[in-house]
Amino acid sequence: MNEGPVIRSKSGTTFWESDRGQKILFGLTGIPSGVTSLMDRLALDSHDLLRFLHIKLYEHARAQGRAGNALGRFWNRTIGADPTYIELNHGQLAQVLGLMGTEMPDGIAANASFELRHDIARVAYDALRKELE
């Protein structure tokens, strides 16, 4: 049985999402994060959304498999993988909820990251896949 809220605000960051990690990866923090936030606002077409959900659900299955032992849980925590939720930005969350005929809840910040319970993401993925067939 799936428990917990359907949507939750993402709290905390992994090392690579932190300022220090971004400096190591990119050398400059402002440019990549600015481009990323701009790209997050663009809506995905149906085929891209299907691919996006497919990858997120695949990553979720891997995290769920790793959660069965201490080393796997450590690795999940290190990379920010959650065996129960998948991470989405505001635009992606709105599109996924739209697939299920649900509107975005009030009070959700446009620049925040969210986590959607995997079973809800699976329902949206299956609906979109059926629609595209």
C-alpha positions, 0 to 999 in steps of 0.5 A: 500500500502506498502511503504518504502525501501524493505531492510534497515539496522537495527539501534538501539538496544533494552535494551536486545540487549544492553551490559547491557541487555546481562550481566543481561541475561547471566552474560558474554557478549562475549560468547553468542554474539560469539556463536550467530554470529557463528550460524548466518553464518550457512545456514538453510535448506528449512524446517528450513527456512520455520519455521523461516519465519513462526515465523517471520511473526507470530511475525510481525502480532502480532506487527501489531495488537499491533500498533493500540493503544498507549500501543501496540506501546509502547510495540512494541518499548520496545521489538524492534518489527516493524509492517512493517519490520521483522529482519534478519541477513545477511545469512537469508536475502541472503536465502530469496532473493535467494528464489525470484531469487534476489541476495544480493545487493553490500555493505551489511556487513556480520555481520550486521542485516537487516530489510526486508519489511513484504510483501516481506518476505510473498512472499518468504514464500509462494514461499518456502511453495509451493516448499516444498508441 
